């Protein structure tokens, strides 16, 4: 029987003591830190070279922000799970990070268990937001913009599944591409169809054509 594969991590933060603290936490919980760095460009290069399972990125790093690092990584096809670590509680900042491709947003003043919860949650394709942000009343008004553009109600992962479904890809192929299970793809498909009020793939394609979304899907 094969042993479970070790989870690998890259840490990027300009505060050495923060990196060392997270490195120790990872080691205690059976994860291996492949590398540490203190600025955005170094993080971008390290993640592309070492291809870790996870990267934990400070939002405000020298030379390049964590969000810009994520944006560039996703643009180059990086599939690592990317978590933003920040002191900012602004809803606009959180949404920007998630839309750039972050798999999670954590607060630096949150408890250690939130990091472990985030890692376990996003492993299966979920998108994690610190419970401290939800407790503060953020992300509790989905009706605000959904009526104008229902696409705004989709998470980044749901948007990815939507794009591939419109291209005609099967759940099995989408699962392989996103490194999640076919069952998880089915869950995202059901969720996004419910949010868009669409009941089958034909309706989904029609939805995309009516809103001129098919050309965007092909470019991505």
Steps between C-alpha positions, in 0.01 A plus 500: 500500500641839394561764765309828454699754302660775707346847454757753381494873574673825400488794744527863388500783756740788558499435875749225582340413834161448330651263243683302765185473707302360209787271403498351850123459485522323166770264627298406808201419279685277254561752222834570336613856430681506166607861521458840662535850356429862590378678185253456215732428206692243704170334597390486136825339388516258794145372456542449126830318552416285804131435415376459859155375592439820696642851519428741785547859383504822695272758338742793532843382388781715358515549121180305426185438704375154582195559278717590202714190560184288492372673188825427316516143625146425378584666170785252459281200582616444857264261682649528848264586783567866580414658835519873577604606849420859601398742773248665266132438568371713211240316293636651177847361573368153580287486185791620286720222636240229442422619148872508418509129576567465873365182654477659841532823699631487857550767764835532672330560834287188466560175692748246369225245441358719222807427287460126552126527431573691179751244374264210565206685344667609175658159442159387375449805281332730749567872541573604859429839657592564862199453731604828665405682181164328473440570866562869432212503253693469175365289213151484648314700235513291180176652372664837452646448153376157393186646340714719270756233414443146629859410404614711797349237731743230379817416689826478308479120493140509378607746229773260387257207485250721313765589241596139435139378489416763238796373298336155502745328734394197703504498879782242498722721283422811705584312819837395361579853384409662833642215710171434678264201498221457241256501791628843603454622142140378512449691825631821345289444189183458703583806709574730206191386310287574804652846533450574128151344496606262221390136497721320244815537288305622198352775713848580634640543148201715403560712811865551398413588139230749600751682723788478252704284737607232254782701344638577848493129585696412188768760573557359845 
